[in-house]
Amino acid sequence: MAKVEILMPHMGESVFEATIIKWLKKEGDKVKIDESLVEIATDKVDSEITSTAEGTLLKCLFHEGDVIQVGKPI
């Protein structure tokens, strides 16, 4: 099975980073396509990042409270 990276999405023209508020899934959890993985916050909006593939969440690269640049794997 191929590994799929979940990237911090681009949330707006002037948004360059987002903060992880809460992981909704933990390492080892099974996930389905479009299932919510993590809640994030920017200075403009709070949102959820969903899975782009079905499988198992192998590794959370960042912790709650971490600030991540748009486009980086999380």
Backbone bond lengths (Angstrom), bond angles and torsions (degrees), N, CA, C in turn:
res aa  C-N    CA-C-N  psi(-1)  N-CA   C-N-CA  omega(-1)  CA-C   N-CA-C  phi
1 M - - - 1.451 - - 1.528 108.90 -
2 A 1.306 116.34 136.31 1.459 121.55 -177.68 1.526 110.80 -77.23
3 K 1.317 115.49 148.83 1.462 121.19 174.13 1.522 108.36 -87.41
4 V 1.331 115.66 138.17 1.460 122.10 179.45 1.523 107.73 -121.23
5 E 1.334 116.64 126.07 1.463 119.92 175.85 1.517 109.72 -85.83
6 I 1.320 115.75 135.93 1.464 121.47 173.26 1.524 106.03 -96.85
7 L 1.327 116.79 123.40 1.463 122.01 -175.94 1.522 111.09 -101.33
8 M 1.332 115.59 149.17 1.455 120.70 172.17 1.528 106.54 -65.26
9 P 1.327 117.82 118.51 1.464 120.04 -173.95 1.526 113.25 -75.75
10 H 1.313 114.22 158.86 1.463 122.14 173.94 1.525 106.84 -79.41
11 M 1.323 117.64 117.61 1.466 122.01 -172.66 1.533 113.56 -104.45
12 G 1.305 118.24 -0.96 1.466 120.78 -179.66 1.510 109.31 166.58
13 E 1.308 115.42 164.12 1.457 121.69 -174.32 1.527 113.44 -59.56
14 S 1.318 118.04 -38.27 1.465 120.01 -176.52 1.537 112.90 -106.13
15 V 1.340 116.98 14.98 1.463 121.30 -179.95 1.521 109.19 -98.98
16 F 1.337 115.69 121.11 1.456 120.29 -176.28 1.522 113.33 -116.05
17 E 1.339 116.77 -7.92 1.463 120.68 -178.73 1.522 109.16 -156.43
18 A 1.345 115.00 162.58 1.457 121.06 177.54 1.523 108.31 -145.42
19 T 1.316 115.39 156.75 1.468 122.51 179.38 1.522 109.11 -105.97
20 I 1.325 116.05 135.05 1.461 119.89 174.42 1.525 107.72 -75.99
21 I 1.325 115.89 119.83 1.460 121.19 178.38 1.524 109.64 -86.17
22 K 1.349 115.68 -51.99 1.464 119.58 -175.48 1.521 110.31 -157.51
23 W 1.335 115.22 132.38 1.459 119.92 171.16 1.525 107.80 -79.10
24 L 1.330 116.94 127.84 1.456 122.63 178.92 1.526 111.36 -91.36
25 K 1.309 116.55 -19.13 1.464 124.15 175.03 1.521 107.77 -123.55
26 K 1.323 116.67 153.62 1.460 119.86 177.33 1.518 109.26 -117.71
27 E 1.318 116.21 164.72 1.454 121.00 -179.98 1.521 109.84 -54.35
28 G 1.329 115.68 134.16 1.456 121.63 -179.41 1.516 114.02 94.80
29 D 1.355 117.53 -13.90 1.467 120.74 178.79 1.527 110.64 -71.39
30 K 1.314 115.84 144.04 1.465 121.96 171.86 1.520 107.98 -78.56
31 V 1.336 116.32 141.02 1.469 121.24 178.02 1.520 109.78 -133.13
32 K 1.320 114.36 152.20 1.459 121.68 176.81 1.515 108.88 -111.16
33 I 1.313 116.60 162.38 1.461 121.44 177.04 1.529 108.94 -58.18
34 D 1.311 115.69 136.16 1.473 124.74 179.01 1.522 114.04 70.77
35 E 1.329 118.63 9.41 1.453 121.26 176.12 1.531 109.07 -81.05
36 S 1.320 117.63 137.92 1.465 121.65 -178.58 1.520 110.75 -67.02
37 L 1.351 115.37 133.02 1.462 122.13 -179.64 1.516 112.82 -106.49
38 V 1.341 115.59 -41.05 1.455 120.00 -170.14 1.525 110.13 -154.39
39 E 1.336 116.39 145.08 1.458 121.89 173.51 1.519 107.96 -96.33
40 I 1.333 116.37 135.92 1.468 121.41 179.03 1.527 109.75 -128.51
41 A 1.321 115.30 160.51 1.462 121.21 177.70 1.528 109.44 -134.69
42 T 1.329 115.39 138.66 1.464 121.52 170.15 1.526 106.50 -119.02
43 D 1.314 116.43 -179.99 1.464 118.65 177.71 1.530 111.53 -70.89
44 K 1.345 117.49 -9.06 1.462 121.15 -177.74 1.523 114.23 -112.11
45 V 1.330 117.89 -31.89 1.464 120.09 -172.33 1.528 111.14 -156.22
46 D 1.334 115.74 149.53 1.459 121.81 168.68 1.523 107.02 -101.46
47 S 1.330 116.53 144.45 1.450 119.59 -174.19 1.524 110.05 -154.21
48 E 1.321 116.38 172.55 1.448 122.59 173.73 1.517 108.94 -117.29
49 I 1.320 115.98 141.53 1.456 121.82 173.49 1.521 106.71 -97.94
50 T 1.336 115.80 131.48 1.458 120.71 -179.11 1.526 110.92 -106.85
51 S 1.309 114.95 161.20 1.458 121.49 179.75 1.520 110.50 -73.12
52 T 1.309 115.97 139.59 1.466 121.27 176.77 1.525 111.10 -97.90
53 A 1.337 116.50 -0.30 1.461 120.80 -178.98 1.525 109.49 -150.03
54 E 1.318 115.85 162.60 1.459 121.48 175.14 1.517 108.62 -96.98
55 G 1.328 116.24 140.24 1.462 119.30 179.36 1.513 111.34 161.44
56 T 1.327 115.27 -144.36 1.461 122.95 -178.22 1.515 109.29 -120.20
57 L 1.324 117.03 134.08 1.462 120.95 175.37 1.525 107.75 -73.10
58 L 1.327 116.33 109.93 1.460 120.85 -174.86 1.517 112.99 -82.62
59 K 1.339 116.87 -44.12 1.471 119.69 -172.06 1.516 110.29 -151.91
60 C 1.332 116.31 130.61 1.466 122.83 170.07 1.526 105.86 -93.97
61 L 1.312 117.49 114.85 1.461 121.27 -174.49 1.520 113.41 -79.24
62 F 1.339 117.27 -17.47 1.454 121.92 -179.09 1.520 110.38 -133.01
63 H 1.322 115.66 162.86 1.465 122.10 -178.54 1.521 110.54 -106.71
64 E 1.328 115.94 164.01 1.456 120.81 174.36 1.520 109.36 -57.97
65 G 1.326 116.38 133.63 1.460 122.10 -177.22 1.514 113.83 96.33
66 D 1.338 117.72 -16.16 1.464 120.62 178.31 1.521 110.56 -71.72
67 V 1.323 115.98 145.82 1.461 123.06 176.82 1.530 107.50 -104.95
68 I 1.340 115.88 126.04 1.458 121.53 -174.71 1.518 110.11 -123.58
69 Q 1.320 116.01 140.09 1.456 121.39 177.88 1.522 110.58 -73.09
70 V 1.320 116.12 146.17 1.460 122.98 176.06 1.525 108.74 -56.46
71 G 1.338 116.00 136.80 1.452 121.74 177.35 1.519 114.69 92.34
72 K 1.321 117.92 -11.34 1.467 121.49 179.73 1.527 110.24 -82.03
73 P 1.331 117.94 144.74 1.472 120.07 174.34 1.535 109.87 -66.99
74 I 1.326 114.41 141.81 1.466 118.16 178.71 1.520 111.98 -112.97
